[in-house]
């Protein structure tokens, strides 16, 4: 057993001991309530009240006991729950046979709660950990091998790819590249198919270098050939992509980004709502073991404040709770626009399909029946939390570039300014606009204009830090929040990006062209709030346009 598995087993055992210590008292409460009914002293009203309490207590034990290894207690409590429901529906004292069955079941509960009859299994959580695999090759810069015997194309592609933050090593033939492979392992190889050594020398070399490798080395083929047979051979040799010459740089960079970027997914945030503290802690621990961040709420009346402060990706909620049950709570949550799309998953011992469907109609997204296997719980929560992330992404991001949209960018600027104010640091905000973009659309067409926009978005993402915020403000306009950055440093970074963008060659109908952008920058604390910074950078951008374009201007 590995260390993490041993650690969670110890914690689960601790929760089981705590649950086991409380179980006799919970059974005693059921016995006392049952005695009040079976003695026949109560009227129809008292039987209704006592019966409802009995059903809820038996239901709670039926749903929780199995999770802690008391499977016999769980099944017996479920039988009792059904018996108590029949009394509740009849509204009268039970007959002798029913009394005898209930008394027998209560005795079984008392005897079964002493020792658990099932071991606690540690879930197979690693399959659900929300973090990408560690790259097999760790490099300070993204090393790319570029192989082509056309020296002019080799030089041009090398320069343009390097503008996007890649360390390009150029080779005029497969043999030269093969020799360098002995010393350096690139993240990707971009290679022509035809060389003096043979029409398919590039494909043959790609197939050869994969032999004996534990990890596949991605290869992108470029070629003047566009026939099916050549493409099929390239695919069989392990080619990840195939581009016909002349190569569209934006498409090539898109593929390089996909092949070389290792994305760390932030852990899913799960709010667990259950009035049974031990059971809530049990579910919370299982989800934490799977790499998620959890917060437990045992009082349903406090859920709204936790939704606001914790900002969960999903709410895992018990259906039967005192004061406010899960159905009522789901309706309250759905009344607020901000939480209309958040997944609500009910977790309950309820087996009645009609009641489960009713719970779904009240705002639930799924219904999981207790007891539930740990792996099933983790898998179900992961799938729905991931969908929530996708929905949020679609709402917050621009569909063309994948950057934050206008509204989300402004929200992030507000947050960044307030954080910087609290910490007493600096922040710079830049507005960027592609020069004469209408002429690009009019001359080369809107699809080409879209590719220019995508190229700039990729360049900004590659050259800026992961902590910086990049958004598409609208049309050909972009916005950048550079955290912990004074205005002089921001000027240096963005002017370097401006220079690189001006050297990128865009392709349309086999014709190449280049374009530029203008930029205005303002900073905090010179401008004290997000609105002032936004207005100042916009004026600086206007000044850059007025002064001749293709420049970066600082706000006065």
Beta strands, then each sheet from edge to edge (+ up, - down):
strand 1: 142-147
strand 2: 166-171
strand 3: 188-192
strand 4: 218-223
strand 5: 239-244
strand 6: 269-273
strand 7: 293-297
strand 8: 314-318
strand 9: 343-348
strand 10: 366-369
strand 11: 427-434
strand 12: 469-474
strand 13: 477-483
strand 14: 506-508
strand 15: 511-513
strand 16: 517-524
strand 17: 552-554
sheet 1: 2+ 1+ 3+ 4+ 5+
sheet 2: 7+ 6+ 8+ 9+ 10+
sheet 3: 12+ 13- 11+ 16- 17-
sheet 4: 14+ 15-
end
